[in-house]
């Protein structure tokens, strides 16, 4: 396999393929002096660069474990045709292009598809709409290169194209950590898998029902000086996919339970740059002024009706004529009508500046409807989001899809996510988060949580430390590049503030499993962080997997490795009827041939007695090594069979 990239995701992905899937990998990266770093500002530049060098060296060393030939590493400024040929793309089974620039990835993908039509391509693209078109274009190119047939690679897999975004992959986990009652979420095509952390049950307490226990939390999760929850925590660390006996024997340990599997929340708020509400169109003072003038007009009309005995409509008409100074002077009338005419003229003079102010306020409101909004007064219980770059923009969209109030803080007025913030009408504070008064302007003292997602580790850490000094129990989530640094920060903050929730997340750590699974030819629905470990959700076909095919759901479950959660069926298949009381009838017709005309959906709560057939397609939760065992064995069997 070949991995090409210019940042930490390339190294993380190569280490994932080598250490977990035991694949031979060729890593193509720019020379040390020419590697592209994320932009940083101020005094954090040197510290951030040093952190990147540390994690690059650590990941490179991590990939050279005792797992056979780790492959090789090439240095090249750009992935040209000669570089791809030297990396062996024409003989490779999969190629991952994870440069930070979309154009570079697309150009290299077109070249690689021409060199090897049967190559499995995995592209990192931020533009999802463009990614859909590129995916179809490259697949069509592979089909035409083989005369309309399906191109196959060295491992027997089809020459498919998968477009992923590290931002979109990590956004659900980052956003979910900041929500109330939702700690872990995986979203794909409208499907939402929601996992909830539950505290150890008290004596006599009834545990709410769920769809299964995904993990047992660390035995020292409530101890500030305890294990950090990583893969090196040993027996004290989290246990992924435990069996029933382990769950029953685990006393005093929290659990991660799959509680909700579908979501139909509110749609993305539409842009409201057209007609703002009346309450935003005019200020409160102006509305009171208009109301006072209207009361004066009514009073003058009533007084004229009493003095002259005119009909109410005629009295109102005459009053308005006097108000706008278009009525004849009351020279030959009694003093009563003359006095009322003078009062009406005086009120008319007051009306002119009020009408002018109303017009100016309305024009200003329409002009600023598409500009940035300021945090409203009295706002509380919101999420403060620092950074509107690639990751921050995805997280902002995710939070607004869940109808969560957000206030953003960004130093660059031309940042990538500023247009998204305007479209969603999200309040934005422009300024450096390290400067005094910026977080206060974002109402940090009344916020529910803080998401520090800038591209500079030290900026995120400084903002979190200052926010904690303002509000010690604030829920904080940090985006940190270096895992060792993230672990140290996580444990220190947890020890200093044991009553507050602290989470540190690495985008590459969350995204790499999905990219690696795509290179192995499987659809990774998402990754759920369990403390500092990762649990994957994948959709696979049962055929070719002896660990699944011909076995019941209960027999196919392997503690600590994988667990079948759902069966994919079409509407036509489901319409044939279900009978959960029988073994085969539990999902009658599921996976049947010729019945897949309807849209597919997932069937949950599978009985342990249902036998998995080769034509079934299932969704399972798996650890990284468990999924690697499933995919690796199938790959070797396909190669040997050929």
Steps between C-alpha positions, in 0.01 A plus 500: 500500500610856429427803720575852374460806719659806652381505862442281802209309347734331249731376776208394719338313212825323410547396862139375511550283190832365623427443866132401490441349155860377456522627145812594310485876450693750290474847650556801272556828686663833416861558603547609860554861404205513261218346701188708517396604849175651608522879533579623849532848644704684755719337757331161453676442163817344641318293760252365245775407255688318775188306596447393138859376475452300820182329383646433154798322653281313748259375235783399269658297779159356589458360152817294515382239741541124486243456226713393208645728234378852581560619144695809404481877500557727201550875502346703219368854479198405284340166403595516133471209259867406549463508879188282492673255267803483732265434793360199311147626440473278192544193727324630811159387622402835653613862494410770752544865400471705818665829410345805659433651155200364306649585160818304572300192598277518190794543262684206653185284498448554126861401434481193725177379341670511159802307631290231671126476413450231766646714778282566805514878549432688825498879472494766766281785373342780700249592228242223533297597193810500282601171661180331384564604141867396514404162648262429213750626242784278622275192524376561147859539382592165656205330329587646159864396536390135527249512216196552722590223745614527860869560554659294776811568701774266621291395802197413289315812606321727259654826383268721701532863611415626847499868589528583869551812707696493822295797618167329431624178662612665821225763526227275653729386782622854568151647494344222703748545784365851554131401514286430802432128543676407176857392525561303180331521160563345160300645212473381141229565239241600758583212738607603847659252739489645848708353779460624856735473796322370807630521853523181707150405620424556865353228721137447402528725194344370178719549192309648203467260209735531205601319185819360646806583707781621276769550762591503868671819609828502690489378856682822593294733281384691809851520644686813382833322530378180339557348159454724199280252314742431215594164350796484739287524814498124554228329702398831656420647159171486308371165369346523154213268403488296823288186530209461741715335766752784496223760527342318794833457677603863451386675816563868550584563134309723265376372166453630146161385373347528155176674588365657181554393143293736286470875484265732313591833650425846366639590157784743458367849577442685174653835431268781609659788315164599351251647749613500864240469777327821613681481833836522319384752237442787748661568835300492820529879551372567149206265548402687819526832314272378222252369755497838679433690178219261408344561844521878442322467166222295656462753783479793257241320287285428805531861617397633157202262494385629841547868413342498153267200528639351177494132412805312640634418152463859382663630819794265450532606136508869590755435776733325256466787252598744774781265610660505154427875452283452190171629644370858466553730802201512739473881487119527505441222754470499876802498731465129575571380145772763462684380813470137388639593157803664663558194719471273197760709314736477800460120514569496126830674561591227750399233252752601232821411692343177629412391145851589382653297784276205411612509137869521596470215753321279248767564237773428751332177605470379140859601433637308797272198458776321307786621722627361826275507802604586853413278797159610627454627852403243757636209295589195709539123478666529159816351348800727441688383190856624448625492142307497173747308291439171327420307817316781676270557202393135492439498875299823473275346235461186712397700806247708307349185348434392859352845575768582759565874564858591406722807530817492287831674560734557204804724454502499119203683339572309177500155661348205318194475722397866510262456206341200673455702819327777305274253321399332825470838678733388777648771728873550442754689711799620297822500699791298631382263773823560691415870537312620806130562452446280193362198685297730722337643187401144408320467838740230621387553861150380405599236242434130535818381327807617310632344179859612433558400137762745370802366313742595779527272804634770730216737406243233582669423830530867598134563420387199701711593802364854498142377456545264794621791713176680418280196550662198661223251417486588131493202262801531267611313188847561356629422156865404556739378233748301709357197680764505777435867558123437492532226761705720731258791465199274550631348823618833640170677433307206641709505817470878539123503431363158601137619494514630142496304176823521298561332165795523262451386142737451207337535158751266338441242774125509431528509119780248433290185576237606244763563232672170577172309483421659164840389368411147607181527294246542777251771582585649837192675631694683767711481811391546860767599755493301823725701727824488296413192295288477185206274416417467129164448330521329162260365237625176342367208298495167679623304195865401527522543877511155669469672838150618396361289215287208611515601865228641719523855626587368843771270365647774281552732798860510621563693819754775460504467120162544325125480550217495241255782569263521204401339171450705185171422326302669225141614533391225264680236704357626825155497345513122472433485870698445816458253780743553785397179668677268259862455404484563128170680520651761728592697190293323240605588147791717614770500239281313253575517131289711273330681786731795529295742292413717799725723702721321748479557872642346815323244717613509862441269797607188311440180701808299592351200315486665158743326260709734287496413130756581235274748323429694820650841565545594864610794712739408776698671772864397511830592653776601261679166533176306483403668174854448369470127572173479308628693200850356498391137494258561217768679297747214537237239414403688185863524397564130565182397319604687190 
